Amino acid sequence: MINPSSNYAHSVTGLLDVPAEAAFTFMADPIALGQWSLGCMNTRSVKQTRTHSGHSLFDGAQGFFEIETDRDRLIVDYHLGSPEHMVPRVSARIVPADICGLGKEQCYVTLTAWRATDMDDARWHRLCVTHEAEMYLIKSQCEATYSRV
């Protein structure tokens, strides 16, 4: 089935005033994620593994994630779930300035999330609006980090 609405996936894009490489580095940083991801705040490493955890601002639940990166393609995949079973449910893609004619120190960052079949409509809606709010945090925090370098 094809559905043109956001019932299966949701994407949000921000224009950041930083070079693509800076945005990629920021999006791939699990500690930085703990400052912008409302569902996984205050991240920390789990027993010196690739796995990190944080807590949801909504209900305090502990969440787990791993980050997989593709620097050549400027893609960051966020694997979510339990420490024993992670699935790549959210992805960030960074689009460099020259692809879309942006200024040399600009890029697009797009977050895409795919809906799990066990998500009810209310939970899916919350995820969508949360990602939209998170894009404002990503933009502000990434630009502030880059300006300090």
C-alpha positions as a printed Julia matrix, in Angstrom:
149×3 Matrix{Float64}:
  0.0    0.0    0.0
  1.2    3.54  -0.72
  0.21   6.32   1.65
  1.2    9.9    0.83
  0.51  11.1    4.38
  2.72  10.6    7.4
  1.18   7.32   8.57
  4.31   5.27   7.84
  7.22   7.71   7.98
  7.86  11.28   9.01
 10.6   13.67   7.88
 11.54  17.14   9.01
 14.31  19.27   7.53
 16.19  22.23   8.92
 18.51  24.71   7.23
 21.62  24.99   9.39
 24.2   27.74   9.12
 27.15  25.36   9.45
 29.11  23.31   6.9
 27.8   19.79   6.28
 30.8   18.17   7.99
 30.09  20.11  11.21
 26.43  19.05  11.13
 27.42  15.43  10.5
 29.82  15.45  13.46
 27.13  16.94  15.69
 24.45  14.47  14.61
 26.82  11.51  15.1
 27.72  12.53  18.68
 25.78  10.42  21.21
 26.39  12.93  24.0
 25.1   15.83  21.88
 22.01  13.7   21.13
 21.31  13.74  24.86
 20.79  17.5   24.66
 18.35  17.59  21.72
 16.5   14.26  21.72
 13.48  14.76  23.98
 12.98  11.0   24.13
 16.55  10.27  25.26
 17.95  13.13  27.33
 21.23  13.15  29.26
 22.8   10.27  27.38
 25.58   8.15  28.76
 27.55   5.17  27.58
 26.39   1.73  28.7
 29.32  -0.31  30.03
 31.89   0.93  27.5
 29.92  -0.43  24.52
 28.5    1.26  21.42
 25.18   1.4   23.26
 24.05   4.59  24.97
 21.03   5.35  27.1
 19.03   8.34  28.18
 15.65   9.2   29.64
 12.46  10.49  28.07
 11.25  13.92  29.11
  7.71  12.63  28.59
  7.58   9.76  31.06
 11.11   9.26  32.37
 11.46   5.91  30.63
 14.98   4.78  29.88
 15.77   4.43  26.18
 18.69   2.74  24.46
 20.35   3.53  21.13
 23.4    2.91  18.99
 24.69   5.16  16.23
 25.89   3.94  12.84
 27.47   6.46  10.49
 28.34   6.71   6.82
 30.67   9.71   6.55
 30.96   9.46   2.74
 27.18   9.79   2.31
 26.65  12.02   5.4
 24.08   9.66   6.9
 23.58   8.86  10.58
 21.36   5.93  11.53
 19.98   5.69  15.05
 19.29   2.12  16.12
 16.68   2.05  18.89
 15.4   -0.64  21.21
 16.76  -2.74  24.02
 20.47  -3.47  24.49
 19.78  -6.98  23.16
 17.78  -5.89  20.08
 18.29  -2.62  18.18
 16.58  -1.6   14.94
 17.4    1.39  12.69
 14.2    3.42  13.14
 15.47   6.99  12.79
 17.95   8.42  10.32
 19.59  11.79   9.76
 20.82  12.84   6.35
 22.98  15.9    5.88
 22.81  17.6    2.48
 25.87  19.75   1.66
 25.6   23.3    0.35
 26.59  22.52  -3.23
 23.79  19.98  -3.73
 21.03  22.59  -3.35
 22.89  25.84  -4.03
 23.13  26.92  -0.4
 25.77  29.22   1.06
 29.16  27.55   1.59
 28.62  27.37   5.35
 25.07  25.99   5.18
 23.48  22.57   4.87
 20.18  20.8    5.25
 19.65  18.24   7.99
 16.72  15.88   7.58
 15.45  13.56  10.32
 13.35  10.63   9.12
 11.49   8.24  11.42
  9.64   5.09  10.44
  6.54   4.03  12.33
  6.56   0.69  14.13
  3.39  -1.35  13.69
  2.74  -1.34  17.44
  2.58   2.49  17.68
 -0.91   3.83  18.19
 -1.95   7.09  16.52
 -1.34   9.21  19.63
  2.21   7.88  20.1
  2.98   8.37  16.38
  1.66  11.93  16.46
  3.81  12.68  19.53
  6.89  11.35  17.74
  6.2   13.52  14.67
  5.72  16.77  16.57
  8.66  15.94  18.83
 10.97  15.58  15.83
  9.78  18.95  14.55
 10.65  20.56  17.9
 13.95  18.69  18.02
 14.97  20.2   14.69
 14.91  23.64  16.35
 17.15  22.3   19.11
 19.49  20.68  16.59
 19.77  23.92  14.61
 20.42  26.1   17.66
 22.83  23.75  19.39
 24.79  22.76  16.29
 25.21  26.38  15.21
 26.3   27.38  18.73
 28.8   24.51  18.87
 30.22  25.43  15.46
 30.57  29.12  16.33
 32.73  28.2   19.36
 35.2   26.21  17.24
